[in-house]
Amino acid sequence: MPQRYYVTTPIYYVTDAPHIGHAYSTVTADALARWHRLLGEDVFFLTGTDEHGLKIMRAAEAKGVTPQALADDNAERYRSAWQLLEISNDDFIRTTDERHHTAVRTFLQAVYDHGDIELRTYEGLYCVACEAYYTEDEAPGGECPIHHRPLELLQEENYFFLLSRYEQRLLDWYEAHPEGVYPDSRRNEVLGFIKGGLQDISISRSSFDWGVTLPWDPKHVAWVWFDALPNYITAAGYGSDDERFRQWWPADTHLVGKDIIRFHAVYWPAMLMAAGLEPPRTVAAHGWLLVGGEKMSKTALNHIAPGDLVEEFGVDAVRHHFLRDVSFGPDGDFSYEGMVARYNSDLANNLGNLLSRVATVVDKKCGGIGPAPQDGSPLQAVAADSLAAATASWARPAPSEALESTWRLIREANAYLEANEPWKAEPGPDVDAVMGDALEALRIVALLASPAMPSACAEIWRRLGLSGRPDDEVLPAAAAWGGYPGGLPVEKGSPLFPRKKV
């Protein structure tokens, strides 16, 4: 049986259309899913939309539509954006799905039956945008530390999850599972939050009805996070398909933004423990994709739609930029000028130039038929190192480092051609040896870069005369040196990545 890998994105609020911050998270998760498929693993990749709560209800009221109509409209916009970006998700979950309502009620009842939910009256400062309460210490001046808006003072009778009971269990869990939060900076943040003392959290609302009703008290609906987080177990079959759930849970990687690390790495594992379930294996938290130094928001008017970039640069270039230009963990700053520079450097000058010059020389010096590579080529060790480094980087995950390892092979292949200048030599065994090595390097690059740029790598594969697609292959065997058989027609074609002007 192949190994399995279950990766998730956050589910996105349907208050508005997707922007490139959402795209960054989703492309990263997609690349991880594609990499693990390339390893021959059985992969389940989940994304979706978060459609309940006060924030959605107010957004719908502002537009003069029902919450369901707003959710239906914007959920479709997310689906369309992900199709445009060639996202290969296996499921798209919506929290308004009936299957999800059933799973949430089952989950809530399990936590309630365990004795970890109590009815209390609560008064506190609440951010509707975060759907979270804040203490005065966490929000000095009564302003949300994330959205920089005044917090609202809410008072109502709510059910509380007794999170305080799980402080030591969480610390013990993370001591036994240091890989539970990645990177280390986020792990330290999570441990610091837990050690600071956990407070019980309100997990229901009775002042509005847009949500999942509690199974033991239908006057209350579940707090949006107690509704949203279980999406990961709903899709895995919780409460509906025990065999499927045993296969897929726990999730291997919850990919999240740094602003929701507390919900995923503190509240969620405690909730799962209370329901008798295992926590996720890793919560991997990335930074924000900033525009002009600011987080994207409607109030800042700095939203950038993924479709606008795809129209300008093409889908593979957009995916490559997100994965290559932003290190996983810290914040990244997006700019049009930076994207053009990365496009011209990595894609036009390096990869595109390598493909073009190889195809041209093969056409002129080898009759258009690609020679086989030589055993013991100077590029052979570079290719092996690139595979090993890329494998280690995708496993962390560190996509930008994985692609840097792949581009090292591209740069070395270009340098190899420059040193040997086959375009100046007469046709014969020496030229064939050099061109066979360069073709093999391109074949391996198409394999290693395919999680980032699936269509472009499939086109490289086709131009080399190879059948199928690189993402049909299985690593590490497929990247062993000598896989290019030779004797195949090599197509010149138009430039894969024409240079861009700023």
N, C-alpha and C positions, 0 to 999 in steps of 0.2 A: 504493500500500500504506500502511495506517495505521502510525503509529509503534507500537512495542511497549514494554511496561513490565512488568518482572518484579519482584515484591515478595515478601519472605518474612518470617515471624515466626521467633523462635527455636522450636526444637522442645522441648516441655515434658516434664520427667521424669514418669514415671508412678508415682512413689512415693505420690502422694496425689491428691485431687481438685483441680480448678482453683480458684484464688481470684482476687480482683479485680486483683491484680498481673499475673497472666497475661491477664486480660480487658483490662487497659489496653493492653498490647502488641498484642493481637490486634485490638481495636477500632481502634487507631491505624493498623495495617497495612490493615485493611479500609477505613477511610475514604480512605487513600491510593489503594487499588485502585479504589474507587468514583469518586474524583475523576478519575483518569486515564481511566477508562471514559467519564466525562462529557466528557472532552476528545476523545473519539472514538478513543482509542488501543486497541490490541489488548493486553489485560491478562492476565497469569498471576499468580495469587495463591496462595501455598503456605503451609500451616501443617501441624502434625503433632506427633508424640510421640517422645521419646527413650527407648528401652526396654531398652538393654543396660547392662552395667557392674556393678561391685561394689555400688554403692548400691542398684540395683534388686534384685540378688540378695539382699542382706541384708534389704531391706524385705519381700521375699516370704517369706523364712525366718521373719521376725518374725510374719508373719500366718499362717504354716503353709500357704502355697500355693506353687505353682510360679511362677517368674518370668514365664512366658508367661501364666498365669492372671491374675496381678496386672496385667500389661501390657494384656491384653484388657479387663479390667474398667475400668481407669482411662482407657484410650484412648477407650472409649465415653463416659465421663463428660465428656471434653473435647469430643468430637463434639457431645454433647447441649448442653453449655454454649454452644458456638459457634452452634448452631442457634437457641437461645433469644435470643442477642444479634444475630441476623440477620447473621452473618458470611458473606460471599459468596466464600469460598475456592473456587478451582478444583480443588484437590487437597488431600488429607489424607494425609501420608506417615507411615508407622510404620517405625522402624528394624528391626523384625522382619520386614518385607515381604521376600519373596524377591527382588523387583526391586532392593531396596536392597543386599542381600547381594552380588548379582552386580556392582552398580556399585562397591561399596566394594572388592571384591577386584580389579576391573579398575583402579581408581584406585591402590590399594596397589602393585600390580604395576608400574604405570607409574612410580611414585616409586622403587621398588626397582630397576627396570631402569635408571633414570637415575643410580644410584649414590649415592643420598642416604639410604639406610637401612643401618645396621650393627648387629651383635649385640654387646651389652656386658652386664656385670653392674653393677647400679645399687643404691645404697642411699640413701634419702632420706626426708624427712618428707612424708606424703601425707594429703590431706583427702578422705575418701570422699564427703562431701556435694558438694564441688566437682569430684571426680574429677580432682584436680590435685596435682602435687608443689609444695612451697614450699621456698625456701632459708631459712636461719636469719635472714637479713636481712629477708626478706619476712614472716616469721612470728615476731616476737620472743616469747620465752617458750614457743615450741613450740605456739602456738595459732593456728588459722585466722583470718586477718584479716577474713573475711566471715562465717563461721558461729560464730566464738568458741568452738570446741571444740578439745580437745587433738588434735594431729596424730599420726598413726601412723607409726612407723618401719618402712618396707618395704624388703626386699632380695630381689631376684630377677634372673634373667637375662632381659633384655628387648632388643627391637630398638629402636634409636634413630633418630629423624629428625634429620638434620644441619642443624638450623635455623641454626646459626652461619654456614653458608655463604651465607645469604640476607640478612645484615644490610645490606650496601651496596645490594643489589638492591631491598630494601624501601624504604630511604631514597630511592633514585633514583625509585622508583615514586611515592612520596608527593610528592616534589618536582614530578614531572611531572603528578600528579593530586591537586591540593590538595583536590578535592571527595571524595577517597577515604574520609575520616572526617568525620562531622558530629555535633555542632557543633565549633567550633574548640577548645573546652576539651578535648574527647575526642581530637581530632587531636594536640594538644600532648602529651597523656598518652601516646598511642601512640608518637609520635616520641621522647619521653623514654625510654620503655621500650626501644626499639630501640637508641638511642644509648648506653644503659647497658650494652650488650653482650648478645648473644643466646647462650643455652646450648642445646646439643642436647637434645632432649626424648624421653623414653621413650614409645614408641607401641605397645607390646604388653604382654600379661599372660599368664603361664603358670600362675598359681596358681588360676585359676578358668576356666570354659569358657562363661560366659554372654556371648556376643558373636560377632562375625564372625571366623572363622578366617583366618589369613594364608595366602595362596595358595601360598607357597613353604615354609611351616613350620606345618602344622596343629596343632602342640602349643601354639601361641600364638593368642590372640584379640587383635583390634585394641583399643587403648586407646579408651575411649568417645568421646573427642573426634575421633579419627581415623576413627571410625565415624559419629559424629553429623554433623559438618560436611559431609561429602559428600552429605547428604540433599538439599542444594540443587541438586547436579548430577544426582543420581538422577532427581528429578522432571522435570528439564529434558531427560532422554533420554540422559544420558551412558552410553556403552557398550551402548546398546540401540537408539537411534534417532538416527543422526548428523544427519539433516536437521533434526529437532526441536531437537537440541542446538545446532546452528548458529543456529537462529532465536532461542532463548531465553537462551543464555549469552553474555556474563556477566550475572548478576543486576544489576538497576538499584539496588535498595535492600534490603540486609539490615537489618531492624529488630531491635535487640537491647537488652537491659538493660546498664547500665554495668558490671556485675560480670563480663560475659563479653566485653568489648571486646577484651581481649588475645587470646583464642582466635580471634575473628573478624577482627581487623585486623592481627594479627601472624602467628600460626600458619597460619591458613587461606590468606591470599594466598601465603605461602611454600610451602605444600603444593601449591597450584595451579600455581605457577611450576615446581616440581619435576616435576609431571605434564605440563608443557607447555601449561597452560591459563591463561587470563586471570583476574586477580583480579576480585572484584565491583566495580561502579562506585562504590558508596557504602555504607559501614557507618554507619548512623544509630543512635546510642546514646542512649537516654533514661535518666532517673534512676529511682529506686525510688518506688513508691507506698507511702508510710509510713502506719502506723496508730499514733497516739499517739507519733509520732516514731521508731518502730521499723519495720524491714523485716519483712514478714509471714513467719512461720515456724511450724512445728508446735510448736517448743519455747516460743515466745512466746505461743502460743495466741491469735493475733490474726488468724487466717484469716477472711475474709469471702467467702462464696460469691456469685458474680454473680447467681444465681437469687433470693437474698433481696432484693437491691436491685431487680431487675426486678419482683418481686411488689409491692413497695412503691411504686415510682415509674414503672414502665413502661419498656420497652426503649429508647425514644428518649431519654428523660430520662437514663437511665444512660449511654448512649453520649455524649450531649451533655456530661454532667458530666466524663467521663474526658478528652474532647478539649478542652473549654473551660476547665476549672478547673486543669489541670496544664500548665504550660509545658514544651515538649519540651526535654529536656536536664537540668535540675536535678531534684532530688527533689521530689515533691509529697506533701502530707499530707492523707490522707483522713479526713473525719469526717462523721457523719450530719448534724450541724447545718450544716456547710458545704454539704452536698449540698442540703438543704432551702432554704438561702439562695440558692444558685445557681438552683435550680429555680424558686423564686418570682420572682426577679429577672428572669432571662432568658426563661423559658418562660411562666410565668403572667402576669406584669405586662407584659412587652414583646411577645413574639410572640403569645401567646394573646390578649392584650387587643387587639392590632392586628387580628387575624383576626375577633374577635368584634364589635368596633365597626364595622368595614367591612361585614361581612355584615348587621348590624342596620340601619345607615344605608341600605345599598342596598335592603334590604327595605322600609323605610319611605318613602324618598324617591325611589327609582328603580323601584319596582314589582318588586323582586327580580331585575332584569336589570342585569348589570354594564355600565357605560359603558366606552368605549374611553379610553385615556390621551391626554393632550394633548402634542403635540410642543413641546419647550422648557419642560417642567415643571421646577420647582425641584428635584424629586427625580431628574431625569434625570442630572444631573452626579454626584449622590451615588451613584446606581446604577452608573455607569461607574467611579467611583473604587473602589467596593466590589468590583466584579469584578476590577479590576486588582490591588488589594491582596490579595484572596483568592487569586488565581492565583499571585502571587509567594510568598505564605506557604505554600501547599500544596506548592510546588515545593521549598522549603528542606529538610525539611518543618517547618512550624510551625503545627500545627492550631489551637492556641488563638488565634493571631494571625489566621488565616484566618476563624475564627468571629467574632472581635471585629470584623473588617471587615464581615462580613455583618450583625452586630447593629447596626452604625452605621446601616445603611440602615433597619433596623426602628425604631430610635430617631428617626431623622429623619422617617420616615413618620408615626409617632405625633405628633411635634411639628408636622408639617404639618397634620394633622387638628385638633390643638388650636388652631392659629393661625387656621384657616378655619372651624371649628365648623359643619360641614355639617348637623349634627343640629338646628341652630337655624334653618337657612335653608329657604326655600320650594323645592319641587322645580323644577328648571330647568337651564339650561346650566351655571351656576356650580357647582351641586352635582355635576352629571355630570362636570365637569372634575376636580374634587377627588377624587371617588370613583374615576374611571378611573385617575388617577395612583396612588392608594393600592392599587388592585387590581393594577396593573402592578408596583408595588414588592413586593407579596406574591408575585407570580408569580416575580420574580427572586430573592427570598429563598428560595422553595421550591427553586429550582435550586441556589443556592449552598450551602444548608444540607443538601441531600439526602445528601452523603457521610456526614454525621454522624447524621442522623435520617431514614433512608429512608422509613419508614412514615408518620411524622408529615407529612413534606413531600408524600408522595403523597396524603395526606388533604387537605391544604391545596389542592393542585392540583385534586382532585376537587370540593371545595367551591366553587372559583372557576369551575367549569363546564368546565374544560379536559379534553380527552381524553388517554388514556395516562397516563404518569407523568413526573415531572421527570427521572428518571434514564434515560429513553428519549431525551432531547434531547442535543444536542451543543454544547458551548461552544467559542468565545465567542459564536457567532452567536445561540444561543438566548437569551442574556441581553441582546441589544441592545434598547434602549428602543423600545417600541411593539409588542411581541409579543402583548400581550393584545388580542384582536380586538374586544371589546365584544359586546353582544347575547347574552351567555350567562347562564343562570340561576345565581344565587349562592345557596348553601345556608347557612342560619344554623348549624344543628347545635348540639350540646352543647359546653361548654367543652373545648377541646383539651387544656389543661393546668390542671385545677382547682388552686387554691392549696392548699399543704400547711401544716400547723401543726407546729412543732418539738415 
